[in-house]
Amino acid sequence: MAVDINKLFQTMIRSGISDIHFKAGTPPMVRMHGRLMSSGFNKMAPEHIEELANLLMSEEQRKAFQRESELDMSYHVPDLSRFRVNIYRQKGSVALSLRVVPLQAKTFEELNLPTDTMKKICTNTRGMILVAGITGAGKTTTLNSMVDYINKNYAYNMITIEDPIEYYHANEKSSIAQREVGNDTPSFASAVKHLLRQDPDVVVLGEMRDAESIQAGITAAETGHLVLGTIHTMDAAQTMGRLLESYHPAEQAGAKARIANVLKGIVAQRLLESADGRDRFPATEILVVTSLIRKLLMEDKFPEVNKAIEQGQYYGMHSFDQDIIRLFNERKITKEEALDASTNPDDLLVKMNTLRLGDM
């Protein structure tokens, strides 16, 4: 089977497909507007998927895949898009997943994010700002919209460490160096070790996926840099807990103060299906670290963080449920989608009914 890679990717872009998954013995599965469905194509043989994977990989990447049986990489089609690729093995055969990454980062307005609050968050000159969410929640897209905004509005030296690089950023007001693990640096740990000698103003950690990367980000923020990163957590309170859990229990007392001093904000998000089923909208939870939030963190009162967020509109904060109600009132999502995405569906239903009675 001769595979035309570019034709495959053109089809993904034209059809609005965000992800496509290849496994031997089944038709390819695709994700459109958040929904996973069959592509309707024929079942694919193991050798066909392996051929496709080899076409995507360079010689060095093939060797790495042979060693590890896992590979994260990106693939660029000029004038079309970039693609995030994960190649792995399952049931003894090669499998792969592809995700579309646009060539250009989008603005906060284009992403339907709370523009004024996002811009205000990006005015921080030091500390740590995290974008949180589950897989597929759009964390990388939001992070790169922040990088793009800072790049266009401030004169900083920005250094990113990514695995792999997904969005390419050209210098605007800022100077940006993008380092890809495997190609530009042997490891995340090596890149972080030498980072502070590269005179950064802003450090971007593509994904803080383990204790080492979390602690490296906190250390970089402590030295007076602005650190941006993504983290795989459900909401702001869980994110604060994850930061603390990255330290050994014997170190956590001191770690609380370190985290409280450097953490500036958390943008957590979930992608919700639009009412017409043709798009998705982000529901966000915004935490800005105030003296109250800092106190709750120091006292391990994470459950009380949600209440503080709901009452923190003055600082630009809002909870997931507050944002979900907004999307529902603007008729962007259905009631069913709102309740399904809610942190507390029963409470949300009461609030929705109360608002409705207030309009009568």
C-alpha positions as CSV (number, residue, x, y, z in Angstrom):
1,M,0.0,0.0,0.0
2,A,1.5,3.3,-1.0
3,V,0.5,6.0,1.5
4,D,0.2,9.6,0.4
5,I,0.9,11.3,3.7
6,N,0.1,14.8,2.5
7,K,-3.2,13.8,1.0
8,L,-4.2,12.1,4.3
9,F,-3.4,15.3,6.2
10,Q,-5.2,17.5,3.7
11,T,-8.3,15.3,4.3
12,M,-8.0,15.8,8.0
13,I,-7.9,19.5,7.7
14,R,-10.7,19.8,5.1
15,S,-13.0,17.5,7.1
16,G,-12.5,19.2,10.5
17,I,-10.9,16.1,12.0
18,S,-8.8,16.9,15.1
19,D,-7.4,13.4,15.7
20,I,-7.0,10.1,13.9
21,H,-6.0,6.7,15.4
22,F,-4.6,3.8,13.5
23,K,-4.6,0.2,15.0
24,A,-4.1,-3.1,13.2
25,G,-7.3,-5.0,12.4
26,T,-9.7,-2.1,12.7
27,P,-10.8,0.9,10.6
28,P,-9.1,4.2,11.5
29,M,-11.0,6.1,14.2
30,V,-11.4,9.8,13.9
31,R,-12.3,12.6,16.4
32,M,-14.5,15.5,15.1
33,H,-15.7,18.3,17.5
34,G,-14.7,16.1,20.4
35,R,-16.6,12.9,19.3
36,L,-14.8,9.7,18.4
37,M,-16.2,7.8,15.5
38,S,-15.2,5.3,12.8
39,S,-13.7,6.7,9.7
40,G,-15.7,4.2,7.6
41,F,-12.5,3.1,5.9
42,N,-11.4,-0.5,5.5
43,K,-9.6,-2.4,8.3
44,M,-5.9,-1.8,8.2
45,A,-3.3,-4.5,8.2
46,P,-0.3,-4.3,10.6
47,E,2.2,-3.8,7.7
48,H,0.2,-0.9,6.3
49,I,0.3,1.0,9.7
50,E,4.0,0.2,10.1
51,E,4.6,1.6,6.5
52,L,2.8,4.8,7.5
53,A,4.8,5.2,10.7
54,N,8.1,4.7,8.9
55,L,7.1,7.3,6.3
56,L,6.6,9.8,9.2
57,M,9.8,9.0,11.1
58,S,13.4,10.1,10.3
59,E,16.2,7.5,10.5
60,E,17.1,8.7,14.0
61,Q,13.4,8.5,15.1
62,R,13.1,5.0,13.7
63,K,16.1,4.0,15.9
64,A,14.6,5.6,18.9
65,F,11.3,3.9,18.3
66,Q,13.0,0.5,18.0
67,R,14.7,1.1,21.4
68,E,11.8,2.4,23.3
69,S,8.7,1.2,21.5
70,E,7.2,4.7,22.1
71,L,7.8,7.9,20.2
72,D,6.4,11.4,20.5
73,M,7.2,13.6,17.4
74,S,5.8,16.3,15.2
75,Y,5.4,16.3,11.4
76,H,5.2,19.5,9.3
77,V,3.3,19.9,6.0
78,P,4.4,23.3,4.5
79,D,1.5,25.7,4.0
80,L,-1.0,23.3,5.6
81,S,-0.5,22.5,9.3
82,R,1.7,20.7,11.8
83,F,0.8,17.4,13.4
84,R,1.5,15.9,16.8
85,V,2.3,12.2,16.3
86,N,2.5,9.4,18.9
87,I,3.8,6.0,17.7
88,Y,3.5,3.0,20.0
89,R,3.0,-0.7,20.0
90,Q,-0.1,-2.6,21.0
91,K,-0.8,-6.4,20.7
92,G,2.6,-6.8,19.0
93,S,2.0,-4.4,16.2
94,V,2.6,-0.7,15.5
95,A,-0.1,1.8,16.2
96,L,-0.2,5.6,15.9
97,S,-2.2,8.7,16.8
98,L,-2.2,12.0,14.9
99,R,-3.4,15.4,16.1
100,V,-3.8,18.5,14.0
101,V,-1.8,21.5,15.3
102,P,-2.5,24.8,13.3
103,L,0.5,26.6,11.8
104,Q,-0.4,29.8,13.6
105,A,-1.3,30.3,17.3
106,K,-4.7,31.8,17.8
107,T,-5.6,34.8,19.8
108,F,-7.6,34.7,23.0
109,E,-10.6,36.1,21.2
110,E,-10.4,33.5,18.5
111,L,-10.2,30.7,21.2
112,N,-13.2,32.2,23.1
113,L,-11.1,32.6,26.2
114,P,-11.7,35.4,28.7
115,T,-9.6,37.9,26.9
116,D,-9.2,40.7,29.5
117,T,-8.3,38.2,32.2
118,M,-5.8,36.3,30.0
119,K,-4.1,39.5,29.0
120,K,-3.8,40.6,32.7
121,I,-2.3,37.2,33.6
122,C,0.3,37.6,30.9
123,T,1.4,40.9,32.4
124,N,3.2,39.0,35.2
125,T,7.0,39.4,34.9
126,R,7.9,36.6,37.4
127,G,6.4,33.5,39.0
128,M,4.6,30.5,37.6
129,I,1.4,30.4,35.5
130,L,-0.1,27.0,34.6
131,V,-2.7,25.8,32.1
132,A,-4.4,22.8,33.5
133,G,-6.8,20.2,32.0
134,I,-7.2,16.6,30.9
135,T,-5.9,15.2,27.6
136,G,-7.6,16.9,24.7
137,A,-8.7,19.9,26.7
138,G,-6.7,22.4,24.6
139,K,-4.0,23.1,27.1
140,T,-1.2,23.4,24.5
141,T,-3.4,25.6,22.3
142,T,-4.0,28.0,25.2
143,L,-0.4,28.0,26.3
144,N,0.8,28.9,22.9
145,S,-1.8,31.7,22.6
146,M,-0.2,33.1,25.8
147,V,3.3,32.8,24.3
148,D,2.1,34.5,21.1
149,Y,0.5,37.4,23.1
150,I,3.7,37.9,25.2
151,N,5.8,37.7,22.0
152,K,3.8,40.4,20.3
153,N,3.6,42.8,23.2
154,Y,6.7,42.5,25.3
155,A,10.5,42.5,24.6
156,Y,11.6,39.4,26.4
157,N,14.1,36.6,25.9
158,M,11.8,33.5,25.8
159,I,13.1,29.9,25.9
160,T,10.8,26.9,25.5
161,I,11.5,23.2,26.2
162,E,9.1,21.0,24.4
163,D,8.6,17.3,23.6
164,P,7.9,17.7,20.7
165,I,7.6,21.3,19.4
166,E,4.1,21.8,18.2
167,Y,3.7,25.5,17.3
168,Y,6.5,27.5,15.7
169,H,6.9,31.1,16.9
170,A,8.8,33.7,14.9
171,N,10.4,36.6,16.8
172,E,8.2,39.6,17.1
173,K,8.9,42.0,20.0
174,S,10.5,39.1,21.9
175,S,13.3,36.7,21.0
176,I,12.2,33.1,21.2
177,A,14.4,30.0,21.2
178,Q,12.4,26.7,21.0
179,R,14.2,23.6,22.1
180,E,12.9,20.1,21.3
181,V,13.9,17.2,23.5
182,G,15.7,14.6,21.4
183,N,16.7,17.0,18.6
184,D,18.0,20.1,20.4
185,T,18.7,18.7,23.8
186,P,19.3,15.1,25.0
187,S,16.7,15.3,27.8
188,F,14.4,17.6,29.7
189,A,16.7,17.5,32.7
190,S,19.7,18.5,30.6
191,A,17.8,21.5,29.1
192,V,16.6,22.7,32.5
193,K,20.1,22.3,34.0
194,H,21.6,24.8,31.5
195,L,18.5,27.0,31.2
196,L,19.4,29.8,33.6
197,R,22.7,30.4,31.8
198,Q,20.8,31.4,28.6
199,D,19.5,34.6,30.2
200,P,15.8,33.9,29.9
201,D,13.0,36.3,30.9
202,V,10.3,33.8,30.2
203,V,10.6,30.0,30.4
204,V,8.0,27.8,28.7
205,L,7.8,24.2,29.8
206,G,5.7,22.3,27.3
207,E,4.4,19.8,29.8
208,M,5.1,19.5,33.5
209,R,4.4,15.8,33.6
210,D,6.5,14.5,36.5
211,A,8.1,15.6,39.8
212,E,11.4,16.6,38.1
213,S,9.8,19.0,35.6
214,I,7.4,20.5,38.3
215,Q,10.3,21.2,40.7
216,A,12.4,22.5,37.9
217,G,9.7,25.0,37.0
218,I,9.3,26.1,40.6
219,T,13.1,26.6,40.9
220,A,13.2,28.7,37.7
221,A,10.3,30.8,39.0
222,E,12.1,31.3,42.3
223,T,15.1,32.8,40.5
224,G,12.9,35.7,39.2
225,H,11.7,34.3,35.8
226,L,8.2,34.0,34.4
227,V,7.5,30.3,34.0
228,L,4.6,29.1,31.8
229,G,3.6,25.5,31.5
230,T,0.8,22.9,31.2
231,I,-0.1,20.3,33.7
232,H,-2.5,17.3,33.5
233,T,-5.0,18.0,36.3
234,M,-8.8,18.5,36.5
235,D,-9.0,21.9,38.1
236,A,-7.2,24.7,40.0
237,A,-7.5,23.0,43.5
238,Q,-6.2,19.7,42.2
239,T,-3.3,21.5,40.4
240,M,-2.2,23.1,43.7
241,G,-2.3,19.6,45.3
242,R,-0.3,18.1,42.5
243,L,2.4,20.7,42.9
244,L,2.7,19.9,46.5
245,E,2.7,16.1,45.9
246,S,5.7,16.4,43.6
247,Y,7.8,16.8,46.8
248,H,8.7,14.0,49.3
249,P,6.4,14.2,52.3
250,A,9.3,15.3,54.5
251,E,9.8,18.2,52.2
252,Q,6.2,19.4,51.8
253,A,6.2,21.8,54.7
254,G,8.9,23.9,53.1
255,A,7.5,23.3,49.6
256,K,4.2,24.9,50.6
257,A,5.9,28.2,51.1
258,R,7.9,27.9,47.9
259,I,4.8,27.1,45.8
260,A,2.7,29.9,47.5
261,N,5.5,32.4,46.8
262,V,5.9,31.6,43.1
263,L,2.4,30.6,41.9
264,K,0.7,33.5,40.2
265,G,-2.3,31.9,38.4
266,I,-3.9,28.8,37.0
267,V,-6.1,28.6,33.9
268,A,-8.0,25.3,33.9
269,Q,-10.2,24.4,31.0
270,R,-12.5,21.8,29.5
271,L,-13.8,21.7,25.9
272,L,-17.6,21.5,25.6
273,E,-19.6,20.6,22.5
274,S,-21.5,23.5,20.9
275,A,-25.3,23.5,20.8
276,D,-25.2,22.9,17.1
277,G,-22.6,20.1,17.3
278,R,-20.3,21.8,14.9
279,D,-17.8,23.3,17.2
280,R,-16.4,23.3,20.8
281,F,-16.1,26.0,23.4
282,P,-13.7,26.2,26.3
283,A,-15.2,26.4,29.8
284,T,-12.5,27.9,32.0
285,E,-11.7,28.1,35.7
286,I,-9.4,31.0,36.5
287,L,-7.4,31.2,39.8
288,V,-5.4,34.3,40.6
289,V,-3.2,33.8,43.6
290,T,-4.3,36.4,46.2
291,S,-3.3,36.6,49.9
292,L,-6.4,34.5,50.6
293,I,-5.5,31.8,48.1
294,R,-1.9,31.8,49.4
295,K,-3.2,31.3,52.9
296,L,-5.4,28.4,51.9
297,L,-2.5,26.8,50.1
298,M,-0.3,27.1,53.2
299,E,-3.0,25.6,55.4
300,D,-3.8,22.7,53.0
301,K,-7.4,23.9,52.6
302,F,-7.7,23.0,49.0
303,P,-11.5,22.3,49.1
304,E,-12.0,25.9,50.2
305,V,-10.2,27.2,47.1
306,N,-13.3,26.7,45.0
307,K,-15.4,29.0,47.2
308,A,-12.6,31.6,47.0
309,I,-12.5,31.4,43.2
310,E,-16.3,31.9,43.0
311,Q,-16.1,35.0,45.2
312,G,-13.0,36.4,43.4
313,Q,-14.6,38.1,40.4
314,Y,-12.9,41.4,41.3
315,Y,-9.5,39.7,40.6
316,G,-10.8,38.1,37.4
317,M,-11.5,34.7,38.9
318,H,-14.4,32.4,38.1
319,S,-15.2,28.7,38.6
320,F,-16.0,26.1,36.0
321,D,-19.7,26.2,36.9
322,Q,-19.9,30.0,36.7
323,D,-18.4,29.8,33.2
324,I,-20.6,26.9,32.2
325,I,-23.7,28.9,33.2
326,R,-22.4,31.8,31.1
327,L,-22.0,29.5,28.0
328,F,-25.5,28.1,28.6
329,N,-27.1,31.5,29.0
330,E,-25.4,32.6,25.7
331,R,-27.0,29.5,24.1
332,K,-23.6,28.2,23.1
333,I,-24.1,24.8,24.8
334,T,-27.1,22.7,25.7
335,K,-28.4,22.1,29.2
336,E,-27.3,18.4,28.9
337,E,-23.8,19.4,27.9
338,A,-23.7,21.9,30.8
339,L,-24.7,19.4,33.4
340,D,-22.3,16.7,32.0
341,A,-19.3,19.1,32.1
342,S,-20.2,20.6,35.5
343,T,-18.0,20.0,38.6
344,N,-21.2,19.9,40.7
345,P,-24.2,19.0,38.5
346,D,-26.8,19.2,41.2
347,D,-25.6,22.6,42.4
348,L,-25.4,23.8,38.8
349,L,-29.0,22.7,38.1
350,V,-30.2,24.7,41.1
351,K,-28.3,27.8,40.0
352,M,-29.7,27.4,36.4
353,N,-33.3,27.1,37.7
354,T,-32.8,30.1,40.1
355,L,-31.5,32.2,37.2
356,R,-34.5,31.2,35.1
357,L,-37.0,32.1,37.9
358,G,-35.2,35.5,38.3
359,D,-35.9,36.2,34.6
360,M,-39.6,35.6,34.9
